[in-house]
Amino acid sequence: MQNSTEIVYFVLGAYGDIGHLKYLYFSIMLLWYLSICVANTVLIVVIYVDRRLHEPMYILLCNLFVNEISGSTSLYPLMLSQMFSVTHEVTLPWCFLQMCSIYTSASVEFCSLAAMAYDRYVSICYPLHYNVIMNTGRVALIILLIWIYSFVNFIFSLSFIVRLKFCGNVIDKVFCDHHLVMKLECSVTLLNISGLLFAFVTVVLPFSVISVSYIKILAVCLNTSKENKQKAITTCTPQIVSVSNLFAGCFFNFVDSRFDVTQAPAKVRVILSVYLLVCQPMITPFMYGFNLPKIRQSCKRYLFDRK
């Protein structure tokens, strides 16, 4: 029986042999990754430069854009390098680092959307007190707490994994998956409770804040003017789309990790398993950034109208 001292690397078994198509896949993924970085960086710079965008909602959006770059960087560089690897081996420290980056980023995403939902709730339901409740200092504190909360949350879960004794080293995915790594342990432990606890504090708690915020916003909108209803719908729709997309990505990953889906085509499984980290970082800048009138006007002014 093997143990944790004998296993020094994991094998990412979902890559397979793609032959000369690896050059095409590499080019597509590299272009996509660079596009994500450029789109989100442009919006971060525009919000930073334009003082008119130094408002709570746009500061929270800036944090979201930073997280999209962070989450993408946790996946794409390793995935791109693995396309030219023959063995698809990843050392344990690098695998743990990638897991920490990916799952911290996922937690930050949910918590940031919860903070933005609360911001919209205060803006729509308590407009006269908005500047007092959501001042710049408080928003900065919220962002700091989001990152600390997300990082500590996963480090607590990771602390169980690093002490495991592994009896296998093949992970049937293109990245290091938390649940699949736990399944490689030699003995039956209470680690599933650790995974459920991580899911609860990462998804359930933020989603509760989001749900309560939008329920209260809906209650207020039902008793207001048509113009205010339209304004509320305009500001809340991107968040609803993002939350829905997040849950779709989490569902695909959950099914692929916990159920036997070997009958599904390998390429479909790979696409669905990375759906969240492929689509969400590109949806966010367009749904929240270029779609919002003030940011779109600032982009035009700073990128195209300067002489």
C-alpha positions in Angstrom: 0.0 0.0 0.0 1.3 3.4 -1.0 1.3 6.4 1.4 1.7 10.1 1.3 5.5 9.9 1.6 5.8 7.7 -1.6 3.5 9.8 -3.8 5.2 13.0 -4.8 3.0 13.9 -7.8 -0.5 13.5 -9.2 -1.3 12.6 -12.8 -4.1 14.6 -14.5 -5.7 11.8 -16.4 -8.3 13.8 -18.4 -5.9 15.2 -21.0 -5.4 12.0 -23.0 -3.7 11.9 -26.4 -4.9 14.8 -28.5 -2.1 14.5 -31.1 -1.4 17.5 -33.3 -4.7 19.1 -32.2 -2.8 20.3 -29.1 -1.4 23.2 -31.1 -4.9 24.3 -32.0 -6.2 23.9 -28.5 -3.2 25.7 -27.1 -3.7 28.6 -29.4 -7.4 28.9 -28.6 -6.9 28.7 -24.8 -4.0 31.1 -24.8 -6.0 33.6 -26.9 -9.0 33.2 -24.5 -6.9 33.6 -21.4 -5.2 36.8 -22.8 -8.7 38.1 -23.8 -9.9 37.6 -20.2 -6.9 39.4 -18.8 -7.2 42.3 -21.2 -10.9 42.8 -20.8 -10.8 42.7 -17.0 -7.6 44.8 -16.8 -9.1 47.5 -19.1 -12.1 47.8 -16.7 -9.9 47.9 -13.6 -7.8 50.7 -15.1 -10.9 52.7 -16.3 -12.5 52.5 -12.8 -9.2 53.5 -11.2 -8.6 56.4 -13.5 -12.1 57.9 -13.7 -13.0 59.5 -10.3 -16.6 59.5 -11.2 -16.6 55.8 -10.9 -15.2 55.8 -7.4 -18.5 54.7 -6.0 -19.2 51.6 -3.8 -20.8 49.6 -6.7 -17.9 50.2 -9.1 -15.3 49.5 -6.4 -17.0 46.2 -5.7 -17.0 45.5 -9.5 -13.3 46.3 -9.6 -12.7 43.6 -7.0 -14.8 41.2 -9.0 -12.7 41.9 -12.1 -9.5 41.3 -10.1 -10.9 38.0 -9.0 -11.7 36.9 -12.6 -8.0 37.4 -13.5 -6.9 35.6 -10.4 -9.2 32.7 -11.0 -8.2 32.4 -14.6 -4.5 32.5 -13.7 -5.1 29.6 -11.3 -6.2 27.4 -14.2 -4.9 28.5 -17.6 -1.0 28.5 -17.2 -1.0 25.0 -15.8 -3.5 23.8 -18.3 -1.5 25.3 -21.2 1.7 23.7 -20.0 0.1 20.3 -19.6 -1.0 20.3 -23.3 2.6 19.7 -24.2 3.4 17.3 -21.4 3.6 13.6 -22.1 3.0 12.4 -18.5 0.7 15.2 -17.3 2.3 15.1 -13.8 1.8 17.8 -11.2 3.8 17.8 -7.9 1.7 17.8 -4.7 2.7 21.4 -3.7 1.7 22.7 -7.1 -1.5 20.8 -7.0 -2.4 22.1 -3.6 -1.5 25.6 -4.7 -3.8 25.3 -7.7 -6.7 24.0 -5.5 -6.2 26.8 -3.0 -6.2 29.4 -5.8 -9.3 28.0 -7.7 -11.5 27.4 -4.6 -10.5 30.7 -2.9 -11.4 32.4 -6.2 -14.8 30.6 -6.3 -15.5 31.7 -2.7 -14.5 35.3 -3.5 -16.8 35.2 -6.5 -19.9 34.2 -4.5 -19.1 36.5 -1.6 -18.5 39.4 -3.9 -21.9 38.9 -5.6 -23.4 38.7 -2.1 -21.8 42.1 -1.2 -23.0 43.6 -4.5 -26.5 42.3 -3.9 -26.5 43.9 -0.5 -25.2 47.1 -2.1 -28.1 47.1 -4.5 -30.5 46.4 -1.7 -29.3 49.4 0.3 -29.3 51.6 -2.8 -32.9 50.7 -3.8 -34.5 50.2 -0.4 -32.7 52.9 1.6 -31.5 55.5 -1.0 -31.3 58.4 1.5 -29.0 56.4 3.8 -26.9 54.8 1.0 -23.9 57.1 1.3 -23.8 56.6 5.0 -24.2 52.9 5.0 -22.0 52.1 2.0 -19.2 54.6 2.3 -15.7 54.0 0.7 -14.1 52.9 4.0 -16.8 50.3 4.7 -16.6 49.0 1.1 -12.8 48.5 1.4 -13.4 46.7 4.7 -16.0 44.4 3.0 -13.6 43.5 0.2 -10.8 42.8 2.7 -13.1 40.5 4.7 -14.2 38.7 1.6 -10.7 37.7 0.7 -9.7 36.8 4.3 -12.9 34.8 4.7 -12.4 32.9 1.4 -8.7 32.2 2.0 -9.1 31.0 5.6 -12.2 28.9 4.6 -10.2 26.9 2.1 -7.0 26.7 4.1 -9.1 25.1 6.8 -10.3 22.5 4.3 -6.9 22.1 2.8 -5.3 21.4 6.2 -7.1 18.0 6.2 -5.9 17.1 2.8 -2.1 17.8 3.3 -2.0 15.1 6.0 -3.6 12.4 4.0 -2.1 9.1 3.0 -2.8 8.5 -0.6 -3.3 5.1 -2.3 -3.5 6.5 -5.8 -2.3 9.5 -7.8 -4.5 9.7 -10.9 -7.0 12.7 -11.0 -9.5 12.3 -13.8 -9.6 16.0 -14.6 -7.6 18.7 -16.3 -7.0 20.4 -13.0 -6.5 19.4 -9.3 -10.0 18.8 -8.0 -10.6 19.0 -4.2 -13.1 16.1 -4.1 -11.1 13.8 -6.4 -8.0 14.3 -4.4 -9.8 13.3 -1.2 -11.1 10.2 -2.9 -7.5 9.1 -3.3 -7.0 8.7 0.4 -6.2 5.3 1.8 -8.5 5.3 4.8 -12.2 6.2 5.3 -12.3 9.5 7.3 -14.7 12.4 8.0 -13.3 14.4 5.1 -16.6 14.5 3.3 -17.9 16.6 6.2 -15.0 19.0 5.6 -16.1 19.2 1.9 -19.7 19.8 2.8 -18.7 22.5 5.3 -16.6 24.2 2.7 -19.5 24.1 0.2 -21.9 25.5 2.9 -19.8 28.5 3.8 -18.7 29.1 0.2 -22.1 28.8 -1.6 -25.0 28.5 0.9 -24.2 31.5 3.1 -23.5 34.0 0.3 -26.5 32.7 -1.7 -28.7 33.3 1.4 -27.6 37.0 1.5 -28.2 37.3 -2.3 -31.7 35.7 -2.0 -32.8 37.8 0.9 -31.5 41.0 -0.8 -33.3 40.4 -4.0 -36.5 39.3 -2.3 -36.6 42.6 -0.4 -35.7 44.5 -3.6 -38.6 42.8 -5.4 -40.9 43.7 -2.6 -40.0 47.3 -2.8 -40.2 47.4 -6.6 -43.8 46.0 -6.6 -44.9 49.2 -4.8 -42.9 51.8 -6.8 -43.1 53.6 -10.1 -42.5 52.0 -13.5 -39.3 54.1 -13.9 -37.9 52.9 -10.6 -38.8 49.3 -11.5 -37.0 49.6 -14.8 -33.9 51.0 -13.0 -33.9 48.2 -10.5 -34.2 45.6 -13.2 -31.3 47.1 -15.2 -29.0 47.1 -12.2 -30.0 43.6 -10.8 -30.2 41.6 -14.1 -26.4 41.2 -14.5 -26.1 39.9 -11.0 -28.9 37.4 -11.5 -27.3 36.2 -14.7 -23.9 35.8 -13.0 -25.4 33.9 -10.0 -27.2 31.6 -12.4 -24.1 30.9 -14.4 -22.1 30.3 -11.2 -24.6 27.7 -10.1 -24.6 26.0 -13.5 -20.8 25.8 -13.4 -20.8 24.4 -9.8 -23.5 21.9 -10.8 -21.5 20.6 -13.8 -18.4 20.3 -11.6 -20.3 18.6 -8.8 -21.8 16.0 -11.1 -18.5 15.3 -12.8 -16.6 14.9 -9.5 -19.1 12.9 -7.5 -21.0 10.7 -10.0 -19.9 8.1 -12.6 -20.2 9.9 -15.9 -17.7 7.8 -17.8 -20.3 7.1 -20.5 -20.3 10.8 -21.5 -17.8 11.8 -24.2 -14.5 12.8 -22.7 -14.4 16.1 -24.5 -17.9 17.0 -23.1 -16.7 16.1 -19.6 -13.6 18.3 -19.9 -15.6 21.3 -21.2 -18.3 21.0 -18.5 -15.7 20.6 -15.7 -13.9 23.8 -16.6 -17.1 25.6 -17.8 -17.1 28.0 -14.8 -13.5 29.1 -15.2 -13.8 29.4 -18.9 -17.1 31.3 -19.2 -17.5 33.3 -16.0 -14.3 35.4 -16.3 -15.5 36.6 -19.8 -19.2 37.0 -18.9 -18.4 39.3 -15.9 -16.6 42.1 -17.8 -19.3 42.3 -20.4 -22.3 41.9 -18.1 -21.1 44.2 -15.5 -18.5 46.4 -17.2 -19.1 47.3 -20.9 -22.9 46.8 -20.4 -23.2 49.5 -17.8 -23.7 53.0 -19.3 -21.3 54.9 -17.0 -18.5 52.4 -17.5 -19.2 52.2 -21.3 -19.0 56.0 -21.5 -15.7 56.1 -19.5 -14.2 53.4 -21.8 -15.1 55.4 -24.9 -13.7 58.6 -23.4 -10.4 57.1 -22.2 -9.8 54.6 -24.9 -11.2 56.2 -28.1 -11.8 59.9 -27.6 -8.4 60.9 -26.4 -6.3 62.9 -28.8 
